[in-house]
Amino acid sequence: MATRERVEGHSESLNKTITEVMEFLDDNADRPGGWGAKLRPFLHEKLADLAEYWYKRGVRRGHIESHKEFKETGALSRKLRYTGTREFFHGQERSVRVTSRIKRKRHVG
């Protein structure tokens, strides 16, 4: 296979992955195009966007669950647990368990 054909095959594969990530994020940004386009750095940027999206969702979920527990018990546990089902990519739902321990503040003095 000639070099140009291999590069075009790699570009096609990267473009498919980029398209899937952007569809999930509902992102309509322009992507680099043309021969020699820098697709891999662009893909890395979109993967970082995806990670940020899920990080924000996780922080929000933690606050919701903590507030729910506080309303029910009047106290906030030092150990927070949450189990939920999330779609990490189209058609890939997974059950995820998260546990977080809050350390007691040490008083200096």
KOLTORZA-624093 format. One record per atom (N, C-alpha, C): residue number from 1; residue in one letter; x, y, z. Coordinates in steps of 0.1 Angstrom, whole numbers. Layout:
BEGIN
<num->NUM | residu->a | east->X | north->Y | up->Z>
...
% end
This chain:
BEGIN
<num->1 | residu->m | east->9 | north->-12 | up->0>
<num->1 | residu->m | east->0 | north->0 | up->0>
<num->1 | residu->m | east->9 | north->12 | up->0>
<num->2 | residu->a | east->6 | north->21 | up->-9>
<num->2 | residu->a | east->14 | north->34 | up->-10>
<num->2 | residu->a | east->12 | north->42 | up->3>
<num->3 | residu->t | east->22 | north->50 | up->5>
<num->3 | residu->t | east->22 | north->59 | up->17>
<num->3 | residu->t | east->9 | north->68 | up->18>
<num->4 | residu->r | east->6 | north->74 | up->7>
<num->4 | residu->r | east->-5 | north->83 | up->6>
<num->4 | residu->r | east->-18 | north->75 | up->10>
<num->5 | residu->e | east->-20 | north->63 | up->5>
<num->5 | residu->e | east->-32 | north->55 | up->7>
<num->5 | residu->e | east->-32 | north->52 | up->22>
<num->6 | residu->r | east->-21 | north->48 | up->28>
<num->6 | residu->r | east->-21 | north->45 | up->43>
<num->6 | residu->r | east->-25 | north->57 | up->51>
<num->7 | residu->v | east->-19 | north->69 | up->47>
<num->7 | residu->v | east->-23 | north->81 | up->54>
<num->7 | residu->v | east->-38 | north->84 | up->53>
<num->8 | residu->e | east->-43 | north->83 | up->41>
<num->8 | residu->e | east->-57 | north->85 | up->39>
<num->8 | residu->e | east->-66 | north->75 | up->47>
<num->9 | residu->g | east->-61 | north->63 | up->49>
<num->9 | residu->g | east->-68 | north->53 | up->57>
<num->9 | residu->g | east->-68 | north->57 | up->72>
<num->10 | residu->h | east->-56 | north->62 | up->76>
<num->10 | residu->h | east->-55 | north->66 | up->90>
<num->10 | residu->h | east->-64 | north->79 | up->92>
<num->11 | residu->s | east->-64 | north->88 | up->83>
<num->11 | residu->s | east->-72 | north->100 | up->84>
<num->11 | residu->s | east->-87 | north->96 | up->85>
<num->12 | residu->e | east->-91 | north->87 | up->77>
<num->12 | residu->e | east->-105 | north->82 | up->76>
<num->12 | residu->e | east->-109 | north->77 | up->90>
<num->13 | residu->s | east->-100 | north->69 | up->96>
<num->13 | residu->s | east->-103 | north->63 | up->109>
<num->13 | residu->s | east->-104 | north->74 | up->120>
<num->14 | residu->l | east->-94 | north->83 | up->120>
<num->14 | residu->l | east->-95 | north->94 | up->129>
<num->14 | residu->l | east->-107 | north->102 | up->128>
<num->15 | residu->n | east->-111 | north->105 | up->115>
<num->15 | residu->n | east->-123 | north->113 | up->113>
<num->15 | residu->n | east->-136 | north->106 | up->118>
<num->16 | residu->k | east->-136 | north->93 | up->116>
<num->16 | residu->k | east->-148 | north->86 | up->122>
<num->16 | residu->k | east->-149 | north->87 | up->137>
<num->17 | residu->t | east->-137 | north->86 | up->143>
<num->17 | residu->t | east->-137 | north->87 | up->158>
<num->17 | residu->t | east->-141 | north->101 | up->162>
<num->18 | residu->i | east->-135 | north->111 | up->156>
<num->18 | residu->i | east->-138 | north->125 | up->159>
<num->18 | residu->i | east->-153 | north->128 | up->157>
<num->19 | residu->t | east->-159 | north->123 | up->146>
<num->19 | residu->t | east->-173 | north->125 | up->143>
<num->19 | residu->t | east->-182 | north->119 | up->155>
<num->20 | residu->e | east->-178 | north->107 | up->159>
<num->20 | residu->e | east->-186 | north->100 | up->170>
<num->20 | residu->e | east->-185 | north->108 | up->183>
<num->21 | residu->v | east->-173 | north->113 | up->186>
<num->21 | residu->v | east->-172 | north->121 | up->199>
<num->21 | residu->v | east->-179 | north->134 | up->198>
<num->22 | residu->m | east->-178 | north->141 | up->186>
<num->22 | residu->m | east->-185 | north->154 | up->184>
<num->22 | residu->m | east->-200 | north->152 | up->184>
<num->23 | residu->e | east->-205 | north->141 | up->179>
<num->23 | residu->e | east->-220 | north->139 | up->179>
<num->23 | residu->e | east->-224 | north->137 | up->194>
<num->24 | residu->f | east->-217 | north->129 | up->201>
<num->24 | residu->f | east->-220 | north->127 | up->215>
<num->24 | residu->f | east->-221 | north->141 | up->223>
<num->25 | residu->l | east->-211 | north->149 | up->220>
<num->25 | residu->l | east->-210 | north->162 | up->227>
<num->25 | residu->l | east->-219 | north->173 | up->221>
<num->26 | residu->d | east->-226 | north->169 | up->210>
<num->26 | residu->d | east->-234 | north->179 | up->202>
<num->26 | residu->d | east->-225 | north->191 | up->199>
<num->27 | residu->d | east->-213 | north->188 | up->194>
<num->27 | residu->d | east->-203 | north->198 | up->191>
<num->27 | residu->d | east->-203 | north->200 | up->175>
<num->28 | residu->n | east->-205 | north->213 | up->171>
<num->28 | residu->n | east->-205 | north->215 | up->157>
<num->28 | residu->n | east->-192 | north->223 | up->152>
<num->29 | residu->a | east->-182 | north->222 | up->160>
<num->29 | residu->a | east->-169 | north->230 | up->157>
<num->29 | residu->a | east->-164 | north->226 | up->143>
<num->30 | residu->d | east->-157 | north->235 | up->137>
<num->30 | residu->d | east->-150 | north->231 | up->124>
<num->30 | residu->d | east->-137 | north->223 | up->128>
<num->31 | residu->r | east->-135 | north->213 | up->119>
<num->31 | residu->r | east->-123 | north->204 | up->121>
<num->31 | residu->r | east->-113 | north->207 | up->111>
<num->32 | residu->p | east->-101 | north->204 | up->113>
<num->32 | residu->p | east->-90 | north->207 | up->103>
<num->32 | residu->p | east->-93 | north->198 | up->91>
<num->33 | residu->g | east->-90 | north->203 | up->79>
<num->33 | residu->g | east->-93 | north->195 | up->67>
<num->33 | residu->g | east->-81 | north->196 | up->57>
<num->34 | residu->g | east->-82 | north->189 | up->47>
<num->34 | residu->g | east->-72 | north->189 | up->37>
<num->34 | residu->g | east->-61 | north->180 | up->39>
<num->35 | residu->w | east->-52 | north->178 | up->29>
<num->35 | residu->w | east->-41 | north->169 | up->30>
<num->35 | residu->w | east->-31 | north->174 | up->41>
<num->36 | residu->g | east->-27 | north->165 | up->50>
<num->36 | residu->g | east->-18 | north->169 | up->60>
<num->36 | residu->g | east->-24 | north->176 | up->72>
<num->37 | residu->a | east->-38 | north->175 | up->73>
<num->37 | residu->a | east->-45 | north->181 | up->85>
<num->37 | residu->a | east->-40 | north->174 | up->98>
<num->38 | residu->k | east->-39 | north->182 | up->108>
<num->38 | residu->k | east->-35 | north->177 | up->121>
<num->38 | residu->k | east->-47 | north->172 | up->129>
<num->39 | residu->l | east->-51 | north->160 | up->125>
<num->39 | residu->l | east->-63 | north->154 | up->131>
<num->39 | residu->l | east->-61 | north->148 | up->145>
<num->40 | residu->r | east->-49 | north->143 | up->148>
<num->40 | residu->r | east->-47 | north->137 | up->161>
<num->40 | residu->r | east->-47 | north->147 | up->172>
<num->41 | residu->p | east->-41 | north->159 | up->171>
<num->41 | residu->p | east->-42 | north->169 | up->182>
<num->41 | residu->p | east->-57 | north->174 | up->183>
<num->42 | residu->f | east->-64 | north->174 | up->172>
<num->42 | residu->f | east->-78 | north->178 | up->173>
<num->42 | residu->f | east->-86 | north->167 | up->180>
<num->43 | residu->l | east->-84 | north->155 | up->177>
<num->43 | residu->l | east->-90 | north->144 | up->184>
<num->43 | residu->l | east->-87 | north->144 | up->199>
<num->44 | residu->h | east->-75 | north->147 | up->203>
<num->44 | residu->h | east->-71 | north->148 | up->217>
<num->44 | residu->h | east->-79 | north->160 | up->224>
<num->45 | residu->e | east->-81 | north->170 | up->217>
<num->45 | residu->e | east->-88 | north->182 | up->222>
<num->45 | residu->e | east->-103 | north->177 | up->225>
<num->46 | residu->k | east->-109 | north->170 | up->215>
<num->46 | residu->k | east->-123 | north->166 | up->217>
<num->46 | residu->k | east->-124 | north->155 | up->228>
<num->47 | residu->l | east->-114 | north->147 | up->229>
<num->47 | residu->l | east->-114 | north->137 | up->241>
<num->47 | residu->l | east->-113 | north->144 | up->254>
<num->48 | residu->a | east->-105 | north->155 | up->254>
<num->48 | residu->a | east->-104 | north->163 | up->267>
<num->48 | residu->a | east->-118 | north->170 | up->269>
<num->49 | residu->d | east->-125 | north->174 | up->259>
<num->49 | residu->d | east->-138 | north->180 | up->260>
<num->49 | residu->d | east->-148 | north->170 | up->266>
<num->50 | residu->l | east->-146 | north->157 | up->261>
<num->50 | residu->l | east->-155 | north->146 | up->266>
<num->50 | residu->l | east->-152 | north->144 | up->281>
<num->51 | residu->a | east->-139 | north->143 | up->285>
<num->51 | residu->a | east->-136 | north->141 | up->299>
<num->51 | residu->a | east->-141 | north->152 | up->308>
<num->52 | residu->e | east->-140 | north->164 | up->303>
<num->52 | residu->e | east->-145 | north->176 | up->311>
<num->52 | residu->e | east->-160 | north->175 | up->313>
<num->53 | residu->y | east->-167 | north->171 | up->302>
<num->53 | residu->y | east->-181 | north->169 | up->303>
<num->53 | residu->y | east->-185 | north->160 | up->314>
<num->54 | residu->w | east->-178 | north->148 | up->314>
<num->54 | residu->w | east->-182 | north->138 | up->324>
<num->54 | residu->w | east->-177 | north->142 | up->338>
<num->55 | residu->y | east->-166 | north->149 | up->339>
<num->55 | residu->y | east->-161 | north->154 | up->352>
<num->55 | residu->y | east->-172 | north->163 | up->358>
<num->56 | residu->k | east->-177 | north->172 | up->350>
<num->56 | residu->k | east->-187 | north->182 | up->355>
<num->56 | residu->k | east->-200 | north->174 | up->359>
<num->57 | residu->r | east->-204 | north->164 | up->351>
<num->57 | residu->r | east->-215 | north->157 | up->355>
<num->57 | residu->r | east->-213 | north->149 | up->368>
<num->58 | residu->g | east->-201 | north->144 | up->370>
<num->58 | residu->g | east->-198 | north->137 | up->382>
<num->58 | residu->g | east->-199 | north->146 | up->395>
<num->59 | residu->v | east->-193 | north->158 | up->394>
<num->59 | residu->v | east->-193 | north->167 | up->405>
<num->59 | residu->v | east->-207 | north->171 | up->408>
<num->60 | residu->r | east->-215 | north->174 | up->398>
<num->60 | residu->r | east->-229 | north->177 | up->400>
<num->60 | residu->r | east->-237 | north->166 | up->407>
<num->61 | residu->r | east->-235 | north->154 | up->402>
<num->61 | residu->r | east->-241 | north->142 | up->408>
<num->61 | residu->r | east->-238 | north->141 | up->423>
<num->62 | residu->g | east->-225 | north->143 | up->426>
<num->62 | residu->g | east->-220 | north->142 | up->440>
<num->62 | residu->g | east->-228 | north->152 | up->449>
<num->63 | residu->h | east->-229 | north->165 | up->444>
<num->63 | residu->h | east->-237 | north->175 | up->451>
<num->63 | residu->h | east->-251 | north->171 | up->453>
<num->64 | residu->i | east->-257 | north->166 | up->443>
<num->64 | residu->i | east->-271 | north->162 | up->444>
<num->64 | residu->i | east->-273 | north->151 | up->454>
<num->65 | residu->e | east->-265 | north->141 | up->453>
<num->65 | residu->e | east->-266 | north->130 | up->463>
<num->65 | residu->e | east->-263 | north->134 | up->477>
<num->66 | residu->s | east->-253 | north->143 | up->479>
<num->66 | residu->s | east->-250 | north->148 | up->492>
<num->66 | residu->s | east->-261 | north->156 | up->498>
<num->67 | residu->h | east->-267 | north->164 | up->490>
<num->67 | residu->h | east->-278 | north->172 | up->495>
<num->67 | residu->h | east->-291 | north->164 | up->498>
<num->68 | residu->k | east->-293 | north->154 | up->490>
<num->68 | residu->k | east->-304 | north->144 | up->492>
<num->68 | residu->k | east->-302 | north->137 | up->506>
<num->69 | residu->e | east->-290 | north->133 | up->509>
<num->69 | residu->e | east->-287 | north->126 | up->521>
<num->69 | residu->e | east->-289 | north->136 | up->533>
<num->70 | residu->f | east->-284 | north->148 | up->531>
<num->70 | residu->f | east->-285 | north->158 | up->542>
<num->70 | residu->f | east->-300 | north->161 | up->545>
<num->71 | residu->k | east->-308 | north->162 | up->535>
<num->71 | residu->k | east->-322 | north->165 | up->537>
<num->71 | residu->k | east->-329 | north->154 | up->544>
<num->72 | residu->e | east->-325 | north->141 | up->541>
<num->72 | residu->e | east->-332 | north->130 | up->547>
<num->72 | residu->e | east->-327 | north->127 | up->562>
<num->73 | residu->t | east->-315 | north->130 | up->565>
<num->73 | residu->t | east->-309 | north->127 | up->578>
<num->73 | residu->t | east->-306 | north->139 | up->587>
<num->74 | residu->g | east->-304 | north->150 | up->581>
<num->74 | residu->g | east->-300 | north->162 | up->588>
<num->74 | residu->g | east->-285 | north->162 | up->591>
<num->75 | residu->a | east->-278 | north->152 | up->586>
<num->75 | residu->a | east->-263 | north->152 | up->587>
<num->75 | residu->a | east->-257 | north->147 | up->574>
<num->76 | residu->l | east->-244 | north->150 | up->572>
<num->76 | residu->l | east->-237 | north->146 | up->561>
<num->76 | residu->l | east->-227 | north->136 | up->565>
<num->77 | residu->s | east->-227 | north->124 | up->559>
<num->77 | residu->s | east->-218 | north->114 | up->562>
<num->77 | residu->s | east->-204 | north->117 | up->558>
<num->78 | residu->r | east->-194 | north->112 | up->564>
<num->78 | residu->r | east->-180 | north->114 | up->560>
<num->78 | residu->r | east->-177 | north->104 | up->548>
<num->79 | residu->k | east->-185 | north->94 | up->546>
<num->79 | residu->k | east->-184 | north->85 | up->535>
<num->79 | residu->k | east->-196 | north->86 | up->526>
<num->80 | residu->l | east->-193 | north->91 | up->514>
<num->80 | residu->l | east->-204 | north->92 | up->504>
<num->80 | residu->l | east->-203 | north->81 | up->494>
<num->81 | residu->r | east->-215 | north->75 | up->491>
<num->81 | residu->r | east->-216 | north->64 | up->481>
<num->81 | residu->r | east->-227 | north->68 | up->471>
<num->82 | residu->y | east->-224 | north->64 | up->459>
<num->82 | residu->y | east->-234 | north->66 | up->448>
<num->82 | residu->y | east->-232 | north->55 | up->438>
<num->83 | residu->t | east->-243 | north->49 | up->434>
<num->83 | residu->t | east->-243 | north->39 | up->423>
<num->83 | residu->t | east->-253 | north->43 | up->413>
<num->84 | residu->g | east->-249 | north->44 | up->400>
<num->84 | residu->g | east->-258 | north->49 | up->390>
<num->84 | residu->g | east->-254 | north->43 | up->376>
<num->85 | residu->t | east->-263 | north->44 | up->367>
<num->85 | residu->t | east->-260 | north->39 | up->353>
<num->85 | residu->t | east->-259 | north->52 | up->345>
<num->86 | residu->r | east->-248 | north->52 | up->337>
<num->86 | residu->r | east->-245 | north->63 | up->329>
<num->86 | residu->r | east->-241 | north->58 | up->315>
<num->87 | residu->e | east->-244 | north->66 | up->305>
<num->87 | residu->e | east->-240 | north->63 | up->291>
<num->87 | residu->e | east->-227 | north->71 | up->289>
<num->88 | residu->f | east->-216 | north->63 | up->288>
<num->88 | residu->f | east->-203 | north->69 | up->286>
<num->88 | residu->f | east->-200 | north->71 | up->271>
<num->89 | residu->f | east->-207 | north->64 | up->263>
<num->89 | residu->f | east->-206 | north->66 | up->248>
<num->89 | residu->f | east->-218 | north->60 | up->243>
<num->90 | residu->h | east->-223 | north->65 | up->231>
<num->90 | residu->h | east->-235 | north->60 | up->225>
<num->90 | residu->h | east->-237 | north->45 | up->226>
<num->91 | residu->g | east->-247 | north->41 | up->232>
<num->91 | residu->g | east->-250 | north->27 | up->233>
<num->91 | residu->g | east->-242 | north->19 | up->243>
<num->92 | residu->q | east->-234 | north->26 | up->252>
<num->92 | residu->q | east->-226 | north->19 | up->261>
<num->92 | residu->q | east->-229 | north->24 | up->275>
<num->93 | residu->e | east->-240 | north->18 | up->281>
<num->93 | residu->e | east->-243 | north->22 | up->294>
<num->93 | residu->e | east->-236 | north->13 | up->304>
<num->94 | residu->r | east->-231 | north->18 | up->315>
<num->94 | residu->r | east->-224 | north->11 | up->325>
<num->94 | residu->r | east->-229 | north->15 | up->339>
<num->95 | residu->s | east->-230 | north->5 | up->348>
<num->95 | residu->s | east->-233 | north->8 | up->362>
<num->95 | residu->s | east->-220 | north->12 | up->368>
<num->96 | residu->v | east->-220 | north->23 | up->375>
<num->96 | residu->v | east->-208 | north->28 | up->381>
<num->96 | residu->v | east->-210 | north->31 | up->396>
<num->97 | residu->r | east->-201 | north->26 | up->404>
<num->97 | residu->r | east->-202 | north->29 | up->419>
<num->97 | residu->r | east->-191 | north->38 | up->422>
<num->98 | residu->v | east->-194 | north->49 | up->429>
<num->98 | residu->v | east->-184 | north->58 | up->434>
<num->98 | residu->v | east->-185 | north->59 | up->449>
<num->99 | residu->t | east->-173 | north->59 | up->455>
<num->99 | residu->t | east->-172 | north->61 | up->470>
<num->99 | residu->t | east->-162 | north->72 | up->473>
<num->100 | residu->s | east->-165 | north->81 | up->481>
<num->100 | residu->s | east->-156 | north->92 | up->485>
<num->100 | residu->s | east->-156 | north->93 | up->500>
<num->101 | residu->r | east->-144 | north->95 | up->506>
<num->101 | residu->r | east->-143 | north->97 | up->520>
<num->101 | residu->r | east->-139 | north->111 | up->522>
<num->102 | residu->i | east->-145 | north->118 | up->531>
<num->102 | residu->i | east->-142 | north->132 | up->535>
<num->102 | residu->i | east->-133 | north->131 | up->548>
<num->103 | residu->k | east->-121 | north->136 | up->547>
<num->103 | residu->k | east->-112 | north->135 | up->558>
<num->103 | residu->k | east->-115 | north->147 | up->567>
<num->104 | residu->r | east->-113 | north->144 | up->580>
<num->104 | residu->r | east->-115 | north->154 | up->590>
<num->104 | residu->r | east->-104 | north->164 | up->590>
<num->105 | residu->k | east->-107 | north->177 | up->591>
<num->105 | residu->k | east->-97 | north->187 | up->590>
<num->105 | residu->k | east->-89 | north->187 | up->603>
<num->106 | residu->r | east->-76 | north->188 | up->602>
<num->106 | residu->r | east->-67 | north->188 | up->613>
<num->106 | residu->r | east->-66 | north->203 | up->618>
<num->107 | residu->h | east->-68 | north->205 | up->630>
<num->107 | residu->h | east->-66 | north->219 | up->636>
<num->107 | residu->h | east->-51 | north->221 | up->640>
<num->108 | residu->v | east->-46 | north->232 | up->635>
<num->108 | residu->v | east->-32 | north->235 | up->638>
<num->108 | residu->v | east->-33 | north->245 | up->650>
<num->109 | residu->g | east->-25 | north->243 | up->660>
<num->109 | residu->g | east->-25 | north->253 | up->670>
<num->109 | residu->g | east->-22 | north->247 | up->683>
% end
